[in-house]
Amino acid sequence: MSDVAKAVTACAEAARDGARSLAAARDEAIDEALRGMATLLGEAAGDVLAANAADVASGEEAGLGKGLLDRLRLDGARIAEMARQIGLLADAPFPPAEVPVRDLPGEPDGQGAPGGLRLTERRVPVGVIGANYEARPNVTVDVASQLLKSRNAGVLRTGGAALRSAEALFDHVIAPAVEAAGLDQGALQLVRSADREAATELVRRPGLIPLVILRGSGETTRALAAEAARHGVRTLAHADGGGVLYLDAAADPAMAARIITGSLDRLGVCNRLNLLLVHEAAWDALLPVALEALGACGVAASLPPHGHPLGHEWALDEGHEATVTVAPAAGPAQAARVASEQTSGLAASVVTADAAAAQAFLAAYTGTGAFWNASTRLLDGFKLRGVPETGINVDHVPGPRGPVTFLDLCLRQYVVTPAHHDAGS
C-alpha cells in the first residue's frame, strides 16, 4: 500500500470512529459547532487569507486560467459571506428524526384479538461521506458544515492548488469549533496530500466510505465516478455545468439584457450563462441586445457556424472563459430540447412575456433547474434553499437532484412496531 493510500485509510478510520458519537450528538452541540465555525472564520481570517494568497500565487505561477483563479481566490467579503451562510445553517431547523407513515395490520395477540402495527420512517446518517472537490476553498467549509448538520463524519480531499487554504480552514476554523462544542474532531478529516492518487483512493473503500461527493468538472470527475462504481462506492457527482438562457420571440429586451448581465457576474462558476439561444423569428431584433449585454460584461460571443458543440463549457476552457455560445432556436420546445440533450442539464431559463411559450419551455426541459424570467445563477443551494450545498447533482436517477444539502445526506429506514409502542423509545 502506498503512502497516499495509507493516509486516506487513516483518515477514513478516524472518521469512522468519530461517526458514532456524531450520530448521537445533541442538536444544540451541532449548532454550537457551526456557530463556532462562523465566529472563527472572522477571527482567523488573517491566517486563512495568508494561506490562500500563497495558493493563488502558486496558481498564477502555474498558469491557472482566470476562471480557476476566480474559484480559488478568497477575500474578506467572501469569508464574511461564508460565515454568514454557516450562521444561517446553524439556525436552520433539523428535520424530524422520524415521521409516522401508516398503521398496519398485525398478528393476533395471545387472546386471539387482532394486533396492530405502526410504520414509521427514520432518517439515519450515512456514517462516513467522502468529498473530492476542485480548488475552491469555500467548498471545504460548505461540505464540512453540511456533514456536521446531517450528523455524518467525513473525509475531504481538495485539489493541490487549494490545499494550503483547506489546511488553514481545518486547523483554524473547523477542528477548533468542533472540539469546543464537545464533539469528536476526528469525525471530520482532511487528506493532506496534493497527490492526485488520493482522489482515486477515496473512492476505493466501500467498507469505510460508502458515499463520495464528487465536485469538479470534466473527465476527471467522470473517471472518479467510474472508478467508484467498480469498487461499489456510491457517488453524488457534479461533473459538468453551464447555464442555458433562451430568449423567446416575446422576450422583453430590457429584461433579457438584465438577465444576461446577472448571469455573468462570475465566469468560473458552473451555473453561469454558457449557451444563449434566441428565437429565430426575433434573431435580428434580439441579437444586438444580447451582443451589447455580453460586451458590457467583457464577454465574447461564439456565433454560428460553430466549430464546437453547443454545450461546450467555457468556464473550463482556459483562456476562453469570457465566451458565451449564441445560437438560434425554432421555438421554446426546440430550445428546451437543445438545453436538455446538448448540455449537461444543469439549468436553463426562458425569457418571455408569453405564458404559453414559457410553459412549453418548462414542460419540455428535463434538466435540474428550470427558470422563467430569472437567471440560472439561482441554481445554488443557498440561493434556492437558504443553506449551503455540497454540490449540484445532475444525475437522471432517483435520489437527491439539484443542489444537495444536509437534508439529503441521510438514509431512509422503515421501522415497524406494535401500535401501542413508541418507536422512538
TAQUIJO-V538916 format. One record per residue. N is the residue number from 1. RES is the residue in one letter. SS is DSSP state (A for helix, B for strand, O for the rest). NEAR is the number of other ideal C-beta (glycine too) atoms within 12 Angstrom. D_CENTER is the distance of its C-alpha to the mean C-alpha in Angstrom with 1 decimal. Layout:
# TAQUIJO-V538916
[[N:RES:SS:NEAR:D_CENTER] [N:RES:SS:NEAR:D_CENTER]]
This chain:
# TAQUIJO-V538916
[[1:M:O:13:31.8] [2:S:O:15:30.6] [3:D:A:16:29.8] [4:V:A:24:26.1] [5:A:A:22:26.1] [6:K:A:18:28.0] [7:A:A:26:25.6] [8:V:A:38:22.6] [9:T:A:27:24.9] [10:A:A:26:26.0] [11:C:A:37:22.6] [12:A:A:40:21.8] [13:E:A:23:25.2] [14:A:A:27:24.9] [15:A:A:41:21.6] [16:R:A:32:23.3] [17:D:A:21:26.2] [18:G:A:34:24.2] [19:A:A:36:22.2] [20:R:A:20:25.4] [21:S:A:24:26.0] [22:L:A:36:22.5] [23:A:A:29:22.5] [24:A:O:18:25.8] [25:A:O:30:25.0] [26:R:O:17:26.0] [27:D:A:22:23.7] [28:E:A:15:25.5] [29:A:A:28:24.9] [30:I:A:39:21.1] [31:D:A:30:21.1] [32:E:A:24:23.7] [33:A:A:40:21.5] [34:L:A:45:18.7] [35:R:A:30:21.3] [36:G:A:34:22.8] [37:M:A:49:19.7] [38:A:A:33:19.7] [39:T:A:24:23.4] [40:L:A:35:23.3] [41:L:A:40:20.9] [42:G:A:25:23.7] [43:E:A:18:26.5] [44:A:O:32:25.1] [45:A:A:28:23.9] [46:G:A:18:26.8] [47:D:A:26:26.0] [48:V:A:40:22.3] [49:L:A:28:23.3] [50:A:A:19:26.1] [51:A:A:31:23.9] [52:N:A:40:21.5] [53:A:A:23:24.6] [54:A:A:25:25.7] [55:D:A:38:22.5] [56:V:A:29:22.7] [57:A:A:19:26.4] [58:S:A:25:25.9] [59:G:A:33:23.3] [60:E:A:18:25.8] [61:E:A:12:28.5] [62:A:O:19:26.7] [63:G:O:13:26.2] [64:L:O:29:22.5] [65:G:O:25:21.9] [66:K:A:28:21.2] [67:G:A:34:17.7] [68:L:A:34:16.8] [69:L:A:30:19.0] [70:D:A:28:17.4] [71:R:A:40:14.0] [72:L:A:41:16.1] [73:R:O:32:18.4] [74:L:O:41:18.5] [75:D:O:19:21.2] [76:G:A:17:22.5] [77:A:A:14:20.8] [78:R:A:26:17.3] [79:I:A:35:18.2] [80:A:A:20:19.7] [81:E:A:23:16.7] [82:M:A:40:14.6] [83:A:A:35:17.6] [84:R:A:26:17.8] [85:Q:A:34:14.3] [86:I:A:43:15.1] [87:G:A:28:18.4] [88:L:A:26:17.2] [89:L:A:40:15.1] [90:A:A:33:18.4] [91:D:A:19:20.1] [92:A:O:28:18.0] [93:P:O:16:20.1] [94:F:O:26:19.6] [95:P:O:22:19.9] [96:P:O:16:23.3] [97:A:O:21:23.7] [98:E:B:24:25.7] [99:V:B:19:26.9] [100:P:B:21:30.2] [101:V:B:19:30.1] [102:R:B:15:33.8] [103:D:B:18:37.2] [104:L:B:20:38.5] [105:P:B:14:42.2] [106:G:O:19:43.2] [107:E:O:14:46.2] [108:P:O:11:49.5] [109:D:O:14:50.3] [110:G:O:7:53.5] [111:Q:O:7:55.7] [112:G:O:8:54.6] [113:A:O:10:52.6] [114:P:O:15:49.2] [115:G:O:21:46.2] [116:G:B:20:42.9] [117:L:B:24:39.4] [118:R:B:26:36.2] [119:L:B:23:32.7] [120:T:B:27:29.7] [121:E:B:22:26.1] [122:R:B:24:24.4] [123:R:B:26:20.9] [124:V:B:21:21.0] [125:P:B:35:18.6] [126:V:O:37:17.5] [127:G:O:33:19.3] [128:V:B:44:17.7] [129:I:B:49:14.1] [130:G:B:52:13.5] [131:A:B:51:10.7] [132:N:B:52:11.5] [133:Y:B:47:9.8] [134:E:O:43:11.5] [135:A:O:39:14.0] [136:R:O:41:11.9] [137:P:A:46:13.5] [138:N:A:45:11.5] [139:V:A:40:8.6] [140:T:A:52:11.6] [141:V:A:49:12.2] [142:D:A:43:8.9] [143:V:A:51:8.6] [144:A:A:48:12.4] [145:S:A:49:12.7] [146:Q:A:47:10.5] [147:L:A:49:12.6] [148:L:A:49:15.7] [149:K:A:44:15.3] [150:S:O:44:15.0] [151:R:O:40:17.9] [152:N:O:43:16.4] [153:A:B:44:17.6] [154:G:B:52:15.5] [155:V:B:49:16.2] [156:L:B:50:14.1] [157:R:B:47:15.0] [158:T:B:45:14.3] [159:G:O:38:16.2] [160:G:A:27:19.7] [161:A:A:34:19.5] [162:A:A:42:17.5] [163:L:A:33:19.3] [164:R:A:35:21.7] [165:S:A:45:19.2] [166:A:A:46:17.2] [167:E:A:31:20.7] [168:A:A:36:21.8] [169:L:A:45:18.9] [170:F:A:41:19.5] [171:D:A:25:23.3] [172:H:A:32:23.7] [173:V:A:44:21.0] [174:I:A:44:19.2] [175:A:A:34:22.1] [176:P:A:25:24.8] [177:A:A:38:23.0] [178:V:A:37:22.5] [179:E:A:24:26.1] [180:A:A:20:27.5] [181:A:O:31:26.2] [182:G:O:18:28.1] [183:L:O:37:25.3] [184:D:O:28:25.3] [185:Q:A:32:23.6] [186:G:A:29:23.7] [187:A:A:43:21.0] [188:L:B:45:18.3] [189:Q:B:44:19.1] [190:L:B:43:18.4] [191:V:O:44:19.8] [192:R:O:25:22.0] [193:S:O:32:22.7] [194:A:O:25:22.0] [195:D:O:22:23.3] [196:R:O:23:21.0] [197:E:A:25:22.8] [198:A:A:38:20.7] [199:A:A:39:17.6] [200:T:A:31:19.9] [201:E:A:36:21.4] [202:L:A:48:18.2] [203:V:O:41:18.0] [204:R:O:31:21.7] [205:R:O:33:22.2] [206:P:O:23:21.8] [207:G:O:15:24.3] [208:L:O:34:22.4] [209:I:O:42:18.7] [210:P:O:33:18.4] [211:L:B:40:14.6] [212:V:B:47:12.4] [213:I:B:51:8.6] [214:L:B:45:9.0] [215:R:B:48:7.1] [216:G:O:41:9.7] [217:S:O:38:11.8] [218:G:O:27:15.2] [219:E:A:14:17.7] [220:T:A:26:16.7] [221:T:A:35:13.5] [222:R:A:22:15.6] [223:A:A:22:18.4] [224:L:A:40:16.5] [225:A:A:34:15.5] [226:A:A:19:19.2] [227:E:A:28:20.4] [228:A:A:32:18.5] [229:A:A:19:20.1] [230:R:A:15:23.5] [231:H:O:24:23.2] [232:G:O:18:22.1] [233:V:O:35:18.6] [234:R:B:27:15.9] [235:T:B:42:12.5] [236:L:B:42:9.1] [237:A:B:42:8.9] [238:H:B:47:7.3] [239:A:O:33:10.7] [240:D:O:37:11.6] [241:G:O:45:11.2] [242:G:O:46:13.9] [243:G:B:49:14.9] [244:V:B:51:18.3] [245:L:B:53:20.9] [246:Y:B:55:24.1] [247:L:B:49:27.2] [248:D:O:43:29.6] [249:A:O:33:33.3] [250:A:O:29:33.3] [251:A:O:41:30.7] [252:D:O:21:31.8] [253:P:A:26:32.0] [254:A:A:17:31.3] [255:M:A:27:28.1] [256:A:A:41:27.0] [257:A:A:28:27.6] [258:R:A:24:25.7] [259:I:A:37:22.6] [260:I:A:43:22.8] [261:T:A:27:23.2] [262:G:A:29:20.3] [263:S:O:40:18.0] [264:L:O:39:19.1] [265:D:O:22:18.8] [266:R:O:28:16.6] [267:L:O:39:17.1] [268:G:O:32:14.6] [269:V:O:39:11.3] [270:C:O:46:10.0] [271:N:O:49:10.9] [272:R:O:43:14.4] [273:L:B:51:17.5] [274:N:B:51:18.3] [275:L:B:48:20.9] [276:L:B:53:23.5] [277:L:B:49:25.8] [278:V:B:43:29.0] [279:H:B:35:31.5] [280:E:A:23:34.4] [281:A:A:20:36.9] [282:A:A:33:35.5] [283:W:A:26:34.7] [284:D:A:15:37.7] [285:A:A:20:37.0] [286:L:A:36:33.2] [287:L:A:29:32.8] [288:P:A:20:34.6] [289:V:A:30:32.4] [290:A:A:43:29.2] [291:L:A:26:30.7] [292:E:A:19:31.8] [293:A:A:33:28.4] [294:L:A:32:26.8] [295:G:A:19:29.7] [296:A:A:17:29.2] [297:C:O:29:25.7] [298:G:O:17:27.3] [299:V:O:33:25.6] [300:A:B:22:27.8] [301:A:B:29:27.9] [302:S:B:27:28.2] [303:L:O:21:30.8] [304:P:O:19:32.5] [305:P:O:11:33.7] [306:H:O:19:30.5] [307:G:O:10:30.7] [308:H:O:20:27.1] [309:P:O:21:25.0] [310:L:O:32:23.8] [311:G:O:30:20.2] [312:H:O:27:20.5] [313:E:O:39:17.5] [314:W:A:41:19.2] [315:A:A:40:16.5] [316:L:A:35:17.1] [317:D:O:27:20.8] [318:E:O:22:22.3] [319:G:O:18:24.9] [320:H:O:22:24.2] [321:E:O:33:20.9] [322:A:O:28:23.0] [323:T:B:34:23.6] [324:V:B:42:22.9] [325:T:B:39:24.4] [326:V:B:36:26.8] [327:A:B:37:28.5] [328:P:B:30:30.7] [329:A:B:40:30.0] [330:A:O:22:32.7] [331:G:O:29:31.1] [332:P:A:41:28.1] [333:A:A:26:28.1] [334:Q:A:25:28.4] [335:A:A:44:25.8] [336:A:A:36:23.3] [337:R:A:27:24.4] [338:V:A:34:23.8] [339:A:A:43:20.3] [340:S:A:31:19.7] [341:E:A:21:21.7] [342:Q:A:29:21.6] [343:T:O:41:18.0] [344:S:O:43:14.6] [345:G:O:37:14.5] [346:L:O:46:11.3] [347:A:B:45:13.3] [348:A:B:49:17.0] [349:S:B:46:19.4] [350:V:B:47:23.1] [351:V:B:46:25.5] [352:T:O:38:28.8] [353:A:O:21:31.4] [354:D:O:23:32.3] [355:A:A:16:30.8] [356:A:A:19:31.9] [357:A:A:32:30.2] [358:A:A:31:26.9] [359:Q:A:19:27.2] [360:A:A:28:28.1] [361:F:A:43:25.0] [362:L:A:30:22.7] [363:A:A:18:24.6] [364:A:A:26:24.4] [365:Y:O:35:20.8] [366:T:O:24:18.8] [367:G:O:40:15.3] [368:T:O:39:12.2] [369:G:B:37:13.1] [370:A:B:35:16.7] [371:F:B:36:18.4] [372:W:B:34:22.0] [373:N:O:31:23.2] [374:A:O:28:19.9] [375:S:O:35:17.5] [376:T:A:47:14.4] [377:R:A:32:12.9] [378:L:A:30:12.7] [379:L:O:42:9.7] [380:D:O:34:7.4] [381:G:A:39:6.9] [382:F:A:30:9.9] [383:K:A:28:12.0] [384:L:A:25:11.9] [385:R:A:27:12.0] [386:G:O:21:13.2] [387:V:O:35:11.0] [388:P:O:44:8.2] [389:E:O:42:4.7] [390:T:O:50:4.0] [391:G:B:45:1.1] [392:I:B:49:3.7] [393:N:B:41:6.8] [394:V:O:39:10.0] [395:D:O:27:12.6] [396:H:O:14:15.9] [397:V:O:12:16.6] [398:P:O:8:16.9] [399:G:O:20:14.1] [400:P:O:35:10.8] [401:R:O:26:9.8] [402:G:B:32:7.8] [403:P:B:36:5.2] [404:V:B:41:5.6] [405:T:O:38:7.7] [406:F:A:41:10.8] [407:L:A:26:12.8] [408:D:A:33:11.4] [409:L:O:41:12.1] [410:C:B:32:15.7] [411:L:B:23:18.6] [412:R:B:20:21.1] [413:Q:B:19:24.7] [414:Y:B:21:27.8] [415:V:B:25:30.7] [416:V:B:24:34.2] [417:T:B:24:36.9] [418:P:B:20:40.3] [419:A:O:21:40.1] [420:H:O:14:42.1] [421:H:O:16:39.7] [422:D:O:13:36.7] [423:A:O:24:33.8] [424:G:O:14:32.4] [425:S:O:10:35.7]]
